[in-house]
Amino acid sequence: MKKSFLSLFFVCLVFNLTKAQDQTPPIIAPFDNVDKLAINDWWNRDDNPIINLKVDRDSVVAFGIYTVSNKTLKLSAQLYPLYPKETREVRLEIYNDGSWKEIQKQEINDLGWSALFRVEKWSDTKDVKYRIRHGKNAFFEGLIRSDPKNKEEIVLAALSCNSNQDRGMRENYVRNINHQNPDLIFFAGDQSYDHTEHTAAWLKFGLQFKETFRNRPAISIPDDHDIGQGNLWGENGKISLVKGSNDGGYTYHHEYVKMVERCQTAHLPDPYDPTPVEQGIGVYYTNLPLGGIDFAILEDRKFKSGPNGKIPQQGPRPDHIRNPEYDPASIDLPNLKLLGDRQLKFLEDWGTTNTGTLKVVLSQTGFCGGAHIHGSFDNRLHADLDSNGWPQTGRNKALQLIKNANAVHIAGDQHLATIIKQGINEFGDGPWSFVVPAIVNDYYSRWWWPEDEKAGANPNPNTSLPWTGDYLDGFNNKISMMAYVNPESSSKGGGYGLIRFNKKEKTTTFECWPRYVDVTQPDAQQFEGWPFTVSME
């Protein structure tokens, strides 16, 4: 009897697999060289090292990610790939008066396997449990938090650079962040390092981090690796034609880029100006008021000029300057863009609206050259044009608007954690910036290591770090380095930022926690130089 049952099971399994292999995908992707694991007849692909995409059908709802802004809930449902005959319908339920109530249905997009729920007139005065459902048995459950406007201190966790050199889970981060219980979590970019397989990598990111944003709002913004490039100078959405993309623009198909941005940013508040850039690529720069703090969300790369063919080359690559004798003014040309006119207008409007609230700018990378050594200890760059230190005029325009708003700036990308007081015309006349460390810093580390190995003027007296104080970066930008985390530090310099905004005192405290520290223990120590408190007045 047992033998007959096993034989019947095997026959059914083979029949179902053969049936799945013979199915026709309802949507054929407009690209064929990217996202191969998750498009078209994805079920015929071999197993991959990123993540298992052939999950049990009661597990196809991978996660949800959301924000609430101006009484509007926006929640993205992320699914694993679906077979052709499976429904594309997903439902949103909320728990009310002791039972679950369905409030909306949406259709999953076969490119990226996500859908967006948008609920207007959302009450942000109480916590509400939500559930995303697919079919009969698949669901993901979480909590939409009330707006923490009555709290004196609002806490933000900030992370960046989730390298695929380590494909393990992120248990330390999940434990630490949930213990510290921030009001908001910010993923500043490079959630995916698998350039041409965003869907699989985004699902892996969700598997690693979903317990940090299951029950709290989250901001995620893609950076260069997410859309398949080592660096990105978007130049208003044009097509890049040069290997390395330093001519400006996007290397891969615009629908792939749109898919990445849809999966990572559709849940953000509506963009300030939704007009697409070239190739129909959208924009997401916007602001999120939360708990009496106003967060501006920028797109550092989308409008930025590429260096190739525009400035004199000073190294082996158009974006790497090796010559310390070059004239920095020679690369700061009047036609070059950083944030672009549209985002500058947004920053100006945002900075002069709701002036009674504390303001914070969130973006992908820092507004200066904050590292001397890149990748390996023998690779010293005088200046890196991938940073927002260039073009200098665009950098100064952005910093002036951030300063006018009395805002602090939080970013990622550099792998190297730093606290810098930016200078525009003079040292110290710009805003404070905190670039958080890489989640995984075992790949392409960076060092702050002045060539003369000397402290600058006005060093930080409250740290044993040797190289703090006033410096010129490789673009002659004025910066005051207050703290940094080189890879010889604990956890190889990997970790995350925790930022505490005190509304009563109008201060911001930057915390920087090593990856392998257990914050639940009383002797847990931050990186040298942290915590660091600054005034927002």
Disulfide bonds with the S-S distance in Angstrom:
none
